[in-house]
Amino acid sequence: MVDTVTGIQEFASAVSAHMDLSVRVLGGAPPRVQVRNRFSDTLCETVTCSESGAFITSWGYRLGTVEGVKDAAARLAYLLAALPA
């Protein structure tokens, strides 16, 4: 079992490296992060971290795992049309 809070915090930090993205960590169960493209009102996504360590979008897309946080963040940045970090 993975510490989902730590996973979300690491994911949020990795996503923050993409300057086009705005990141907000939300508490509660499950812990999640809201990410949006700063230049768009519609390009946004909420991501959670499963107990198995997978980062999952609100529509069920698996971005990656806690073993590859930067890769998962890069996939989300691509989906949100952000420039590379």
C-alpha positions, -999 to +999 in steps of 0.1 A: +000+000+000+013+035-010+011+067+011-014+085-012-009+119+005+029+118-002+022+105-037-001+135-045+023+159-030+052+146-051+029+147-082+019+183-075+055+193-071+064+176-105+035+192-122+045+226-108+076+225-129+055+231-160+051+268-161+018+268-180+000+248-153-016+260-121-016+234-093-038+232-062-036+203-037-070+195-021-074+177+012-101+152+020-105+116+010-091+107-014-063+134-015-063+149-049-047+177-070-065+201-093-044+212-123-053+237-150-037+253-179-032+290-170-042+301-205-075+282-207-108+281-189-115+246-200-082+227-199-082+214-163-081+180-146-084+165-111-059+137-103-059+112-074-034+086-063-047+051-058-036+028-030-016+009-055+003+040-064-013+049-097-021+085-107-057+086-121-075+114-138-112+122-130-122+103-162-102+072-153-071+077-174-040+062-157-011+087-160+016+066-144+027+055-109+047+068-080+078+051-094+076+075-124+062+108-109+079+131-135+067+109-164+031+110-150+033+148-146+046+151-182+017+131-195-008+153-178+010+184-191+007+170-226-030+164-221-035+199-209-015+214-238+013+228-216+048+235-226+075+210-215+092+217-181 
